């Protein structure tokens, strides 16, 4: 039976925490796997502490054996309860959907009411759904090169292998030729992903669905799948319907760690940098309202010094109301962290000053998440253009009525005080 543990980012999980582990020995088994995984990835995702781990700014899901650990975002420092966890679980799913990391219809209210499982189970379920859809359509056939013995001469005869293997069997020919069938790279990737899911799934309904899907799937060769395998894929008209399944396959196959350093526990990690997810989410919320007078660009860099580049998160260009053909620019840099409004980071302010100068922007804003209403004003930089070289610490409420703030873009425009109305 699979065990689900939900924690928040920057929270500490310890092996002797009786809320999550029935015994310290079970907890230590999980921690040892996490420590080894973390060492392999240069301590990127969490930091080891005595008897446990402290999570960083990565959210998502880890599975170690039958234990699933879901790491949730949070926009305040209060200790979260089970209601908080349910809210932020849903928030994370909707953010991932908005940023195209998961299918939108998979996180609809109706779909979420039917599921009460982890983010990992959700990805597994979508993958099974996609593969069964492809099986229903009929798996695509492609030409592939094949070398081996056949009873009729076709293709190119491979003389050395033919002589070695067929000196007695005169009726056979060792040739290299093309075969048109389903046993090609695209289908092999899906097949290997199904085999990984079979190993990792401990949820009975999903396990049954995976077994039934494997039963329908023709047996495939299992070559070593690398990043170059995915790079070489070219989806055309006949294979466009494979896109979603292949996207999930890539996530699963490259984040699956069987038998880490000889350990007994298999591990799968699907983790997302919350800073990057937040900046993309904010961009997509604003970009939805683009028109002829309101343009939004994302990660649009320019040369800074020698070979180095400077790259703000979001640049907004807009036409001033009532003034024809006059465009203004404002720069936003998003930060997924909690700070004291009275004590911004010096490094962040210096960064914003550079953005103002390079983009000729009279205003810029550092945008932070919050669960409280915080009012701030623009402050002036003392060099550059007096009174028109300003920066603001903006605090945007991520939640409204325990749901993602549907008015996020409008609230951001209001914080910038641009005199704009977006619809």
N, C-alpha and C positions, 0 to 999 in steps of 0.2 A: 504493500500500500504506500502510495506517495504521500510525503509529509510536506506541507507548505508552510514556510516561515516568511513573514513579511516584516521588513525593516525599512527605516528611512535612510536616505543618504546621510553620511557623516555619523551614523549611529554605530555603536560597538556591539558585536555579537561574540559571546564567549561560550566555550565548550561546556561550562558548568551551569549555564542558564537553564533552569528547570522548566521555564515557560516553553522552551523549544526542544530540549533534548531529555529523553527519559533517563539517560545516564551520562556521566562525564566521558566515559570511554567512547560512546557513540559520537558525542560532540567533538572529541579530539580526532576521531577518524575523519570527520568532515573538515575540521580545521587543518589537518595535515595536508589534505588535498588542496585546499584553498591556498595554503602557504606555498606549496610547490608550484601551483598555477601562477601565483603572484611573482615568484622568483623567475619563472620562465618569461614573464612579461615585464620585468624590470620594475616591479612594485607600482605599476601604473594604476591599477583598479582599486586597491585598498592597501592598508598598511598593517603589518603584523603587530599585535600587542600580546602581552602575556595571556596565554590560554585562549586567544581569539584573534579577531580581525576588526579593524575600524574602517568602514567604507568611506570612499571619497566621493567625488562629484559624478560618478558613473551610476546610471540607473538602468534597470532592466531585470534580468533573471539569470541565476546560476543554478545548475542542477548537478548535485554530487550524489551518485548512486540514486537512492530513492528519496533524497532530501532536495527540495526545491526552495531556493532563497530568492525572494522577489525584493528588489531594492527600489524604493519609491522616492520620487522627488517631494520636496516640501518647501513652502515659501514662508515659513516662520520657525521660530526656535522652540515653540511649545512642544511638550512631550505628546506624541500622537497616541490616540486610542484606536479601537477597532473601527469606529465610524470614520475617523480620519483616514485610516488605511484604505478603506473601501472607496472613499472620495478620491484620494490621490492615485489609487490604482486606476480608476476610471479616467482621471485627468491624464495620466501617462498614456493610456490607450488612445485617447482622442488627440493628444499631441503627436503621437507616432503616426496616426492616420492622417493628420493635417500635413505632416512632413513626408508623407508617402512611404513610410516604413512599414505600413500594414494597410490592408484593404479597408476602405472607408465603411463598406457595408458590414464588415465584421465587428465594428464597434458601434453599430446603431443601438438604440435603446432596447429594441426587441431582441437583438442578438445577445446583448449583455445580460438580459434577464434570463436567457436560457443557459448561460454559462456562469459558473461560480468557481472557475479554476484560474490557474496562473497564466501569466503572459505567455509562457512557454507552451502551455496546452493550447492556447489560442492560435499561436503560430503553427503548431502541429496540426490542429484541426483545419485551418485554412489550407495548408499544404495537401492534406488528404482529400479535401474537397476539390482542389484544383486538379490533382492527379486523376481522381475518379471522373471528373469532367472530360479530361483528355482521353481516358480509356473509353468513355462513352462515345466520343467522337471517332475513336480509332487512332492509335499512336501513329505518328508520321513515319513514313519510310524514307530512307535516304540511301544514296550510293556510298559505299565505303570500300576501301581496298582490303583484299583478303589474300593471304598466302597459305596454301595447303594442298593436300592430295585430293584430287577429284578423278572421276572415272571417264570424263570426256575432256579432251584437250580444248581449252579456251583461255584467252588472255595470253600472258607471257610465260613460257616454260622456263623454270629456274633450274638450269642444268646441274649445278653442283648438288643441290638438295635432292633433285630428282634421281641422280645416280646413287647418292648415299642411301636413300630410303626405298627406292623402287627397283633395285637390281633383281629382286625375286618377283615382285608384283608388277609384271609387265603391263597389266591392265590399268595401272594408276599413273597419273601425271601430277607432278608437283608444280603448280603454277601460281602466278600472281595475277589476280583478276578482280574485277569490280562485282560487288554483291549489292543488290537492292533489297534492303530489309529494315526491320525496326531496331536492330542491334547496333546502334550508332551512338555517338557521344551524348547527344541531348537526352535520349532515353536512358542511357547508362547512368547519367548524373542523377536523374529522378530515382532510378532503382537503388543506387547506393544510398541516397537520402532516406528512402524507405527502410533500408536495412539498419541505418543509424537510429531512426525513430523506434524501430522494433527493440533495439538494445536499451534505449533511454526511457521508454514510456512505462510508467508504473500505474497508470490510471486505466481501469478496466475497460471503460467504454472506448477510449482512444486505442488501447491495445487491440481490442477486437476489430476496430475499423482499419487499423494498420494491417493486421493479418488478412482481412478480407481483401484489402487493396493489393497486397502482395500476391495473393492467390490469383487475382485477375491479371496481374502484370506478367508479361512473358519474361522468362529468365534471361539475364543479360550478362555479358562479360563485365568484370569490375576492374577497369584500369585505374591507375593512380590518378586521382583528380587533383589538379593544381590550379593556381590562379590563371596560368596561361591557358588551361582548358576552357575556362569561361571567356577569356579574352578572345579565343579563336572562334567562339560561337557567333554566327551571323543569323539572326532571326529574320525570316522573310514572311511572305504572305501565308504560307502553310504552317509556319511555326510560331506566329505572333501570339497565339493562345497559350504558349508555353511560358510567357514572360514572368507571370506572377509566381508560378511554381519554381522556376529557375532562380528567381530573386531569393526566395526562402531557402532553396537548396544551397545557394552560395553562403548565406548566413550560417546555416547549420553545419555544413561540411567544414568550413574554415574556422569554426569555433568549437568544434568537437575535439575533445582531448581524451582518447581512450588510454586507460592504463598509464597515467602520468608518472614518469620516472619509476616504473615498475610497481606502482601502487595498485591496490585492488579495486579502486573506485573509478568509474568512468565519469567524465565531466563534460558539460556543455554550458557555454556562457554566451548570452546575447546581451551585450552591455552598450549603452549609449552615453556619450559625453553630454551631460546636462547643459553645459554652457553652449555647445553647438546646437543642441536640440532647441534650446530657448531662443537663440538668435534666429534660427531658421523659422521657428514658429511665429515669432514677431514679424519677420519679413513677409511671410506668406499671408498673415493677417492684414498687413498694410497693402501688399501688392494686389489684393482682391479688389481694391478701390481705385486702381490705376485708371487714368483717362488722359485726354489730350492736355490737361492742365496739371496733372499730378502723376509724377513718375517716381518709381522706387527701384533702386538697384541694390544688389546684394554682393558683398565681398568684392567690390570693384576697386582694385588696387592701382597705384601709380608708382613711378620711380621715386625713391626717397634719397638714397645716398649710394653712389657707385652701383653695385649689383643688388642692393637691398630695396625692398618695396614697402610701401605703407598701405594698409588695407583696412578701412573701417568696416564694421558689420553692415550698416545700412546707410545709404545716401538717398535723401528725398529731394527732388527738384519740383518746384511748383510755381505757377504763375500767380503773381500778386493780384488780388481782386481789384478790379477797376483800372488796372494799368496794363495796356496791351503789350505783348511781347517782352515783358520783363520777368525773368525767371530768378528765383532765389533758391539757395541750397541750405539744407540743414543735415547734420550728421548725427547718427545714433550709434552708440556702442552699447551692446547689451551685456549685462553681468548677472549671472545666476548666483547671487550670494546675498547674504543679509549684512547690512552695514549700518552704522550710526550716521544719520543724515548730517550731523555736525562734523563728522570726521572722515571725509572722503580720502581715498588713496592719492598721495602726491603723484605717483606714477600714472594713475588713470587720468588725472587732470592734465598732466604734461602731454599725454597721448592725445587728449581732446584738443588741446591748444594747437598741436601739430595738424590735426585734422581740419580745424578751422582755417588755418593759414593755407594749407595745400588745396583745399576745396573752395577757398574764398567764401566760407560759410559764416554768416554773422552769428549763427546759433548752433550749438551742439548739445547733446544730452546723453548722459550716462543713465541707462535704463535698468532699474532693479525690480525684482518681483517683491510683492508684499501681500499680506492678508489684511492690512489695516490701511485706513485712509491717511496718507501723509502728504502734507502741503509743503512745497518748496518753491523757491523763486530762482530766477537766473542770476548768476554771479558774473562779474566782469573780470576778464583777463586784463592785466595792467599794461600789457604791451600789445602792439598791433593797432587795431582800429578802435579807438575809444567809443564806448557805449554800443558798439556793434560787433563786439568780439566776446561773446558770452557763452557760458556753459551752465547747465542745470543738472542737478541730481533728480531724476524722475523716478517715482515709485508707482508702479502699476499693480492694481489688484488682479491677481491671477484668477481668483474665484469670486463668483457672485452667486449667492443662494446655493452654496456648496457644489457649484458646477463651474466649468471653465467660463471665464468672462467672455460672453459673446460680443461685447462692445469694446474689446481690447483696442482695436485700431482707432476708433473714435476717441477713446480715452487718451491714447498716446498723442493724437493730434491736438487734443485739448491741452495736454501738458506742455506741448511745444508752443502754444499760444500763437498760432500762425494766422488766425482769422479765417480758417478754411472750414468748409462743411463738406464731409464726404458721405456719399450715399451708395 
